[in-house]
């Protein structure tokens, strides 16, 4: 089968655009709204909608429906060894190439780094090709930000966001006329 024929066959097969993520709880969501008000001045790009706030643990991309069970099994196995933790966002960063303004964590808690590694190892065992780049926890505040508003690209002196991590989810991204919509496919608690 030629490469083009293989690509066509995959497009014709049912696929889902998937990623693993952590969602904010209500208190964290309120603090994120505060961050958008404080750090995204009016006219600075396109602020993310509150229903889109998340931290991506592992992006999978387009997954054919027959392979979904392997993704679910990977997560279930990783969840058995995962532990709850708290993530602290203490930096505001502007990423020029994707033109995003985001909150970033200066340090990744050990349990969260271990969860990402467990997910990647389980996915690899089932024939997926997970990210090889280091995991950098961040939450996007705004897109289409051409230049950093002050005080972006540095530590925030008196502001931080504490995000409790007690579960992770498999999420499907569905693109429609109003933009991307995120739908939770499954969720797994982390141990204490």
Long-range contacts (C-beta under 8 A, 24 or more apart in sequence): 10-62, 10-64, 13-64, 13-65, 13-66, 14-64, 14-65, 15-62, 15-63, 15-64, 15-65, 16-62, 16-63, 16-65, 16-68, 16-172, 16-185, 17-61, 17-62, 17-63, 17-172, 17-173, 17-174, 17-175, 18-60, 18-61, 18-63, 18-71, 18-170, 18-171, 18-172, 18-173, 18-185, 19-56, 19-57, 19-58, 19-59, 19-60, 19-170, 19-171, 19-173, 20-56, 20-57, 20-58, 20-60, 20-75, 20-119, 20-168, 20-169, 20-170, 20-171, 21-54, 21-55, 21-56, 21-57, 21-168, 21-169, 21-171, 21-182, 22-54, 22-55, 22-57, 22-87, 22-163, 22-165, 22-167, 22-168, 22-169, 23-53, 23-54, 23-167, 23-169, 23-184, 24-53, 24-54, 24-139, 24-163, 25-164, 28-161, 28-162, 28-163, 28-164, 29-53, 31-161, 31-162, 32-103, 32-139, 32-141, 32-161, 35-103, 35-141, 35-159, 35-161, 36-141, 36-142, 38-159, 39-92, 39-101, 39-141, 39-149, 39-152, 40-101, 40-141, 40-142, 40-145, 40-149, 41-149, 44-101, 44-142, 44-145, 44-149, 45-99, 45-100, 45-101, 45-142, 45-143, 45-144, 45-145, 45-146, 46-142, 46-143, 46-144, 47-141, 47-142, 48-140, 48-141, 48-142, 48-143, 49-179, 51-181, 51-182, 52-140, 52-180, 52-182, 53-139, 53-140, 54-139, 54-171, 54-182, 55-87, 55-137, 55-138, 55-139, 55-163, 57-115, 57-116, 57-119, 57-135, 57-168, 58-116, 58-119, 58-120, 58-123, 58-130, 58-131, 59-131, 60-123, 60-128, 60-130, 67-127, 67-128, 70-123, 70-126, 70-127, 70-128, 71-123, 71-126, 71-128, 71-170, 72-170, 72-186, 73-122, 73-126, 74-119, 74-122, 74-123, 74-125, 74-126, 74-128, 75-119, 75-122, 75-168, 75-170, 75-186, 75-188, 76-188, 77-118, 77-122, 78-115, 78-118, 78-119, 78-121, 78-122, 78-188, 79-168, 79-188, 79-189, 79-190, 81-114, 81-118, 81-191, 82-111, 82-114, 82-115, 82-118, 82-168, 82-188, 82-190, 82-191, 83-111, 83-114, 83-115, 83-190, 83-191, 83-192, 84-111, 84-164, 84-165, 84-166, 84-190, 84-191, 84-192, 85-109, 85-110, 85-111, 85-112, 85-164, 85-165, 85-190, 86-162, 86-163, 86-164, 86-165, 87-112, 87-137, 87-162, 87-163, 87-164, 87-165, 88-160, 88-161, 88-162, 88-163, 89-137, 89-138, 89-139, 89-160, 89-161, 89-163, 90-155, 90-156, 90-159, 90-160, 90-161, 91-154, 91-155, 91-156, 92-151, 92-152, 92-153, 92-154, 92-156, 93-138, 93-152, 93-153, 94-145, 94-147, 94-148, 94-149, 94-152, 94-153, 98-143, 99-143, 99-144, 99-145, 99-146, 100-140, 100-141, 100-142, 100-143, 100-145, 101-140, 101-141, 101-142, 101-145, 101-148, 101-149, 101-152, 102-138, 102-139, 102-140, 102-141, 103-138, 103-139, 103-141, 103-161, 104-136, 104-137, 104-138, 105-136, 105-137, 105-138, 106-155, 108-135, 108-136, 108-137, 109-165, 111-165, 111-190, 112-137, 112-165, 115-168, 115-190, 139-163, 165-190, 166-190
